[in-house]
Amino acid sequence: MAKKKKSEDFASKNIVFNLDNLERKLLKYHPSTREVEIKTQGEKGVQRIPFAHVPKEIKEIIRPL
């Protein structure tokens, strides 16, 4: 069985980006599932979206291996 990689926490870095005309904040990156956790400004709860849906400038910050 493959070894699970630990998720990377980006909540303290305050990385904010626009996606679908909404301001979103990057919280965590999960390398084992290639998903990111984001929080939309003004809404409750956290969403998980695929890494491929994140803007290019944010992907450069995360730099998955």
N, CA, C and O atoms as a GROMACS GRO file, in nm:
protein
  260
    1MET      N    1   0.084  -0.118   0.000
    1MET     CA    2   0.000   0.000   0.000
    1MET      C    3   0.088   0.124   0.000
    1MET      O    4   0.192   0.128   0.066
    2ALA      N    5   0.047   0.223  -0.072
    2ALA     CA    6   0.124   0.347  -0.084
    2ALA      C    7   0.122   0.426   0.047
    2ALA      O    8   0.024   0.423   0.122
    3LYS      N    9   0.231   0.494   0.072
    3LYS     CA   10   0.244   0.575   0.192
    3LYS      C   11   0.166   0.705   0.174
    3LYS      O   12   0.179   0.772   0.072
    4LYS      N   13   0.085   0.741   0.274
    4LYS     CA   14   0.008   0.865   0.267
    4LYS      C   15   0.098   0.984   0.298
    4LYS      O   16   0.175   0.981   0.394
    5LYS      N   17   0.087   1.087   0.217
    5LYS     CA   18   0.163   1.209   0.240
    5LYS      C   19   0.082   1.300   0.330
    5LYS      O   20  -0.040   1.303   0.324
    6LYS      N   21   0.151   1.375   0.414
    6LYS     CA   22   0.084   1.468   0.505
    6LYS      C   23   0.033   1.589   0.428
    6LYS      O   24   0.094   1.633   0.331
    7SER      N   25  -0.080   1.642   0.474
    7SER     CA   26  -0.134   1.762   0.411
    7SER      C   27  -0.051   1.883   0.454
    7SER      O   28   0.004   1.887   0.564
    8GLU      N   29  -0.045   1.982   0.365
    8GLU     CA   30   0.028   2.105   0.392
    8GLU      C   31  -0.071   2.214   0.430
    8GLU      O   32  -0.171   2.235   0.361
    9ASP      N   33  -0.044   2.282   0.540
    9ASP     CA   34  -0.133   2.386   0.590
    9ASP      C   35  -0.089   2.523   0.538
    9ASP      O   36   0.026   2.563   0.558
   10PHE      N   37  -0.181   2.593   0.470
   10PHE     CA   38  -0.153   2.726   0.415
   10PHE      C   39  -0.240   2.834   0.480
   10PHE      O   40  -0.237   2.949   0.436
   11ALA      N   41  -0.316   2.800   0.581
   11ALA     CA   42  -0.409   2.895   0.643
   11ALA      C   43  -0.335   3.016   0.702
   11ALA      O   44  -0.385   3.128   0.695
   12SER      N   45  -0.219   2.994   0.759
   12SER     CA   46  -0.145   3.104   0.823
   12SER      C   47  -0.080   3.197   0.721
   12SER      O   48  -0.044   3.310   0.755
   13LYS      N   49  -0.064   3.152   0.596
   13LYS     CA   50   0.000   3.234   0.493
   13LYS      C   51  -0.096   3.331   0.426
   13LYS      O   52  -0.052   3.418   0.350
   14ASN      N   53  -0.225   3.319   0.451
   14ASN     CA   54  -0.327   3.411   0.401
   14ASN      C   55  -0.320   3.426   0.248
   14ASN      O   56  -0.306   3.536   0.196
   15ILE      N   57  -0.330   3.313   0.176
   15ILE     CA   58  -0.328   3.312   0.030
   15ILE      C   59  -0.471   3.324  -0.020
   15ILE      O   60  -0.553   3.234  -0.002
   16VAL      N   61  -0.501   3.438  -0.085
   16VAL     CA   62  -0.636   3.467  -0.133
   16VAL      C   63  -0.632   3.478  -0.285
   16VAL      O   64  -0.540   3.536  -0.342
   17PHE      N   65  -0.734   3.420  -0.351
   17PHE     CA   66  -0.743   3.426  -0.497
   17PHE      C   67  -0.889   3.432  -0.539
   17PHE      O   68  -0.979   3.400  -0.461
   18ASN      N   69  -0.912   3.472  -0.664
   18ASN     CA   70  -1.047   3.479  -0.719
   18ASN      C   71  -1.071   3.358  -0.807
   18ASN      O   72  -0.987   3.322  -0.889
   19LEU      N   73  -1.188   3.296  -0.788
   19LEU     CA   74  -1.230   3.183  -0.869
   19LEU      C   75  -1.380   3.195  -0.888
   19LEU      O   76  -1.454   3.200  -0.790
   20ASP      N   77  -1.425   3.201  -1.012
   20ASP     CA   78  -1.567   3.220  -1.044
   20ASP      C   79  -1.621   3.351  -0.984
   20ASP      O   80  -1.734   3.355  -0.934
   21ASN      N   81  -1.540   3.456  -0.990
   21ASN     CA   82  -1.576   3.589  -0.940
   21ASN      C   83  -1.605   3.592  -0.790
   21ASN      O   84  -1.676   3.681  -0.743
   22LEU      N   85  -1.552   3.497  -0.715
   22LEU     CA   86  -1.565   3.495  -0.570
   22LEU      C   87  -1.425   3.489  -0.509
   22LEU      O   88  -1.336   3.420  -0.561
   23GLU      N   89  -1.405   3.561  -0.400
   23GLU     CA   90  -1.277   3.562  -0.333
   23GLU      C   91  -1.268   3.440  -0.241
   23GLU      O   92  -1.356   3.416  -0.158
   24ARG      N   93  -1.160   3.362  -0.258
   24ARG     CA   94  -1.144   3.239  -0.181
   24ARG      C   95  -1.007   3.237  -0.114
   24ARG      O   96  -0.911   3.296  -0.164
   25LYS      N   97  -1.000   3.168   0.000
   25LYS     CA   98  -0.876   3.157   0.076
   25LYS      C   99  -0.831   3.012   0.077
   25LYS      O  100  -0.910   2.922   0.105
   26LEU      N  101  -0.704   2.990   0.047
   26LEU     CA  102  -0.646   2.856   0.048
   26LEU      C  103  -0.616   2.815   0.191
   26LEU      O  104  -0.550   2.889   0.265
   27LEU      N  105  -0.665   2.697   0.232
   27LEU     CA  106  -0.642   2.649   0.368
   27LEU      C  107  -0.541   2.535   0.372
   27LEU      O  108  -0.442   2.543   0.445
   28LYS      N  109  -0.565   2.428   0.296
   28LYS     CA  110  -0.478   2.311   0.298
   28LYS      C  111  -0.465   2.249   0.160
   28LYS      O  112  -0.552   2.264   0.074
   29TYR      N  113  -0.354   2.179   0.140
   29TYR     CA  114  -0.333   2.100   0.020
   29TYR      C  115  -0.311   1.956   0.063
   29TYR      O  116  -0.228   1.927   0.149
   30HIS      N  117  -0.386   1.864   0.003
   30HIS     CA  118  -0.377   1.722   0.033
   30HIS      C  119  -0.309   1.652  -0.085
   30HIS      O  120  -0.374   1.625  -0.186
   31PRO      N  121  -0.178   1.622  -0.074
   31PRO     CA  122  -0.106   1.563  -0.187
   31PRO      C  123  -0.149   1.421  -0.223
   31PRO      O  124  -0.136   1.381  -0.338
   32SER      N  125  -0.200   1.344  -0.128
   32SER     CA  126  -0.239   1.207  -0.158
   32SER      C  127  -0.363   1.202  -0.247
   32SER      O  128  -0.376   1.111  -0.328
   33THR      N  129  -0.453   1.300  -0.234
   33THR     CA  130  -0.574   1.304  -0.317
   33THR      C  131  -0.568   1.415  -0.422
   33THR      O  132  -0.659   1.427  -0.504
   34ARG      N  133  -0.462   1.497  -0.419
   34ARG     CA  134  -0.444   1.611  -0.511
   34ARG      C  135  -0.565   1.704  -0.505
   34ARG      O  136  -0.619   1.743  -0.609
   35GLU      N  137  -0.608   1.739  -0.384
   35GLU     CA  138  -0.718   1.833  -0.362
   35GLU      C  139  -0.672   1.945  -0.270
   35GLU      O  140  -0.578   1.929  -0.192
   36VAL      N  141  -0.742   2.058  -0.279
   36VAL     CA  142  -0.716   2.170  -0.189
   36VAL      C  143  -0.844   2.204  -0.113
   36VAL      O  144  -0.954   2.190  -0.165
   37GLU      N  145  -0.826   2.248   0.010
   37GLU     CA  146  -0.938   2.297   0.090
   37GLU      C  147  -0.940   2.448   0.077
   37GLU      O  148  -0.837   2.514   0.095
   38ILE      N  149  -1.057   2.502   0.046
   38ILE     CA  150  -1.071   2.647   0.033
   38ILE      C  151  -1.191   2.694   0.113
   38ILE      O  152  -1.284   2.618   0.140
   39LYS      N  153  -1.187   2.818   0.150
   39LYS     CA  154  -1.299   2.882   0.219
   39LYS      C  155  -1.338   3.004   0.138
   39LYS      O  156  -1.254   3.088   0.105
   40THR      N  157  -1.467   3.014   0.105
   40THR     CA  158  -1.517   3.128   0.030
   40THR      C  159  -1.551   3.240   0.127
   40THR      O  160  -1.616   3.216   0.229
   41GLN      N  161  -1.507   3.362   0.096
   41GLN     CA  162  -1.534   3.478   0.181
   41GLN      C  163  -1.685   3.499   0.192
   41GLN      O  164  -1.755   3.499   0.091
   42GLY      N  165  -1.734   3.516   0.313
   42GLY     CA  166  -1.874   3.544   0.335
   42GLY      C  167  -1.961   3.420   0.347
   42GLY      O  168  -2.082   3.432   0.366
   43GLU      N  169  -1.904   3.302   0.335
   43GLU     CA  170  -1.980   3.177   0.348
   43GLU      C  171  -1.921   3.093   0.459
   43GLU      O  172  -1.803   3.105   0.492
   44LYS      N  173  -2.006   3.009   0.518
   44LYS     CA  174  -1.959   2.918   0.622
   44LYS      C  175  -1.916   2.787   0.558
   44LYS      O  176  -1.964   2.751   0.450
   45GLY      N  177  -1.827   2.718   0.624
   45GLY     CA  178  -1.785   2.587   0.577
   45GLY      C  179  -1.664   2.592   0.486
   45GLY      O  180  -1.621   2.698   0.442
   46VAL      N  181  -1.612   2.473   0.460
   46VAL     CA  182  -1.493   2.457   0.378
   46VAL      C  183  -1.526   2.365   0.262
   46VAL      O  184  -1.600   2.268   0.278
   47GLN      N  185  -1.471   2.395   0.145
   47GLN     CA  186  -1.491   2.312   0.026
   47GLN      C  187  -1.360   2.246  -0.010
   47GLN      O  188  -1.253   2.300   0.017
   48ARG      N  189  -1.368   2.128  -0.072
   48ARG     CA  190  -1.251   2.062  -0.130
   48ARG      C  191  -1.270   2.059  -0.280
   48ARG      O  192  -1.371   2.010  -0.330
   49ILE      N  193  -1.170   2.112  -0.352
   49ILE     CA  194  -1.176   2.111  -0.497
   49ILE      C  195  -1.049   2.046  -0.551
   49ILE      O  196  -0.948   2.044  -0.481
   50PRO      N  197  -1.053   1.994  -0.673
   50PRO     CA  198  -0.932   1.936  -0.732
   50PRO      C  199  -0.823   2.041  -0.753
   50PRO      O  200  -0.852   2.158  -0.780
   51PHE      N  201  -0.699   1.999  -0.739
   51PHE     CA  202  -0.585   2.087  -0.756
   51PHE      C  203  -0.584   2.150  -0.895
   51PHE      O  204  -0.540   2.264  -0.911
   52ALA      N  205  -0.633   2.078  -0.995
   52ALA     CA  206  -0.632   2.127  -1.133
   52ALA      C  207  -0.721   2.249  -1.152
   52ALA      O  208  -0.704   2.321  -1.251
   53HIS      N  209  -0.815   2.275  -1.063
   53HIS     CA  210  -0.907   2.388  -1.076
   53HIS      C  211  -0.853   2.516  -1.014
   53HIS      O  212  -0.917   2.621  -1.023
   54VAL      N  213  -0.738   2.509  -0.951
   54VAL     CA  214  -0.678   2.625  -0.885
   54VAL      C  215  -0.602   2.707  -0.990
   54VAL      O  216  -0.540   2.649  -1.080
   55PRO      N  217  -0.605   2.841  -0.979
   55PRO     CA  218  -0.531   2.925  -1.075
   55PRO      C  219  -0.381   2.896  -1.074
   55PRO      O  220  -0.325   2.852  -0.974
   56LYS      N  221  -0.316   2.922  -1.188
   56LYS     CA  222  -0.175   2.889  -1.207
   56LYS      C  223  -0.084   2.956  -1.104
   56LYS      O  224   0.011   2.894  -1.057
   57GLU      N  225  -0.111   3.081  -1.070
   57GLU     CA  226  -0.024   3.150  -0.974
   57GLU      C  227  -0.030   3.085  -0.835
   57GLU      O  228   0.068   3.091  -0.761
   58ILE      N  229  -0.141   3.024  -0.800
   58ILE     CA  230  -0.153   2.955  -0.671
   58ILE      C  231  -0.082   2.820  -0.679
   58ILE      O  232  -0.020   2.776  -0.582
   59LYS      N  233  -0.090   2.754  -0.794
   59LYS     CA  234  -0.020   2.627  -0.812
   59LYS      C  235   0.131   2.644  -0.795
   59LYS      O  236   0.198   2.556  -0.741
   60GLU      N  237   0.184   2.756  -0.840
   60GLU     CA  238   0.327   2.783  -0.826
   60GLU      C  239   0.366   2.800  -0.679
   60GLU      O  240   0.479   2.768  -0.641
   61ILE      N  241   0.276   2.850  -0.598
   61ILE     CA  242   0.304   2.867  -0.454
   61ILE      C  243   0.304   2.730  -0.386
   61ILE      O  244   0.389   2.704  -0.300
   62ILE      N  245   0.210   2.645  -0.422
   62ILE     CA  246   0.198   2.514  -0.358
   62ILE      C  247   0.312   2.421  -0.400
   62ILE      O  248   0.369   2.353  -0.316
   63ARG      N  249   0.344   2.418  -0.529
   63ARG     CA  250   0.451   2.336  -0.586
   63ARG      C  251   0.449   2.191  -0.538
   63ARG      O  252   0.538   2.152  -0.463
   64PRO      N  253   0.353   2.113  -0.578
   64PRO     CA  254   0.350   1.973  -0.534
   64PRO      C  255   0.463   1.892  -0.599
   64PRO      O  256   0.506   1.922  -0.710
   65LEU      N  257   0.507   1.790  -0.529
   65LEU     CA  258   0.614   1.705  -0.583
   65LEU      C  259   0.557   1.578  -0.638
   65LEU      O  260   0.632   1.494  -0.688
   0.00000   0.00000   0.00000
